[in-house]
Amino acid sequence: MYLLIVKDGLVTRYIGPYPTTKTASDDLQRVLISCSNRATWQIHALESSAPKSFNSQQDLLEDEYELKAS
């Protein structure tokens, strides 16, 4: 999933999500019509949120300590 971020002066607009960068790019033309000429934009990839249990996070911390100690 992708998010279109448009910064126009002090205003930041977050538009999306989009399934592909192509759909975000296609929508960009429509969005830029309402912005000034100085507006900047970026297409940002969203990270998938996989639920983690406390134990899996604790295991990661233990692995990190083991790597530092060896």
N, C-alpha and C positions, 0 to 999 in steps of 0.2 A: 504494500500500500504506500501511496505517496501523498504528500501534502504540498500545496502551492503556497508559498509565503511571499507576499508583496509588501515592501516597505515604501511608503510615500510620505516623506517628511517625518512627522512624529507619529504617524499612524502605521500600524502593522496589521495586515489582514492575513488570516489563516483560512485557506479555502481547500476543501476536500473532505474526505480522502478520495483518491483516485486509484483505480486498480493498476494502471500502468503509467509510465512517464509520458507516453503518447497522448493519453486522454488529458493529463494535466497540461501538457503543451498546447493541445487544441483549445482548452478552456482559457489559457493565458491570454490569447488575443482578445477574447470577450472581456476579460477582467481589466486589461490595460487601457481599454477605451475610457474607463471612468477614472483613470489615474493621471497624474501630471507627467510631463516628459522626463522628469528626474527620478521617477519611481524605479526601484530595483526589485528584482525578483529572484527566487530560487525554488527549485523542486527538491524537496527533502524526503528521503526514504524513512518511513516509520519502522521502528523495531517491533518485532512480534513480542507480545507479552505472554510468556509462558509462566504459569503459576509455579512457584517454588515453595517447597515446604521448608520449615525451619531447619530440619535435619540436613537437607541438601545444601543449604547455605552454610551450615556448621561444618559439613564435610569439605566444602570449598575452602573455608578458613583454615581447617586443619592441614589440608594439602599445601596451602600457601606457607604455613609455618614450617612444614617439613621441607619445602624447597629452600627456604631461607636458612635452615639449620644445616643442610647438607653441603 
